Amino acid sequence: MADLAIVFHWTPTDCADFSLRELMEWRERARQRSSAEESHGAQPPPPGAARRRR
């Protein structure tokens, strides 16, 4: 449920009536969304990588 709270800003009360299956489905959606957000962030170049100049 912590994943749901972080990603969707839901409280435990918001999830209290979910079945176990629903919790697992929403948790997977939270994982996917969290992974998508991470992949869109700016990543620093690896050490020793050539830098592009304008």
DABEL-V538403 format. One record per residue. N is the residue number from 1. RES is the residue in one small letter. SS is DSSP state (H for helix, E for strand, - for the rest). PHI is phi in whole degrees, 0 to 359 (NA if undefined). BURIAL is # if it has 16 or more other C-alpha atoms within 10 Angstrom, else .. Layout:
n;res;ss;phi;burial
N;RES;SS;PHI;BURIAL
N;RES;SS;PHI;BURIAL
//
This chain:
n;res;ss;phi;burial
1;m;-;NA;.
2;a;H;297;.
3;d;H;300;#
4;l;H;293;#
5;a;H;296;.
6;i;H;288;.
7;v;H;282;.
8;f;H;257;.
9;h;-;63;.
10;w;-;262;.
11;t;-;266;.
12;p;H;303;.
13;t;H;297;.
14;d;H;298;.
15;c;H;257;.
16;a;-;301;.
17;d;-;268;.
18;f;-;288;.
19;s;-;285;.
20;l;H;300;.
21;r;H;299;.
22;e;H;297;.
23;l;H;301;#
24;m;H;293;.
25;e;H;295;.
26;w;H;292;#
27;r;H;296;#
28;e;H;296;.
29;r;H;298;#
30;a;H;296;#
31;r;H;298;.
32;q;H;296;.
33;r;H;294;.
34;s;H;297;.
35;s;H;294;.
36;a;H;295;.
37;e;H;294;.
38;e;H;294;.
39;s;H;286;.
40;h;-;266;.
41;g;-;282;.
42;a;-;288;.
43;q;-;252;.
44;p;-;291;.
45;p;-;293;.
46;p;-;294;.
47;p;-;304;.
48;g;-;84;.
49;a;-;285;.
50;a;-;291;.
51;r;-;262;.
52;r;-;279;.
53;r;-;248;.
54;r;-;272;.
//
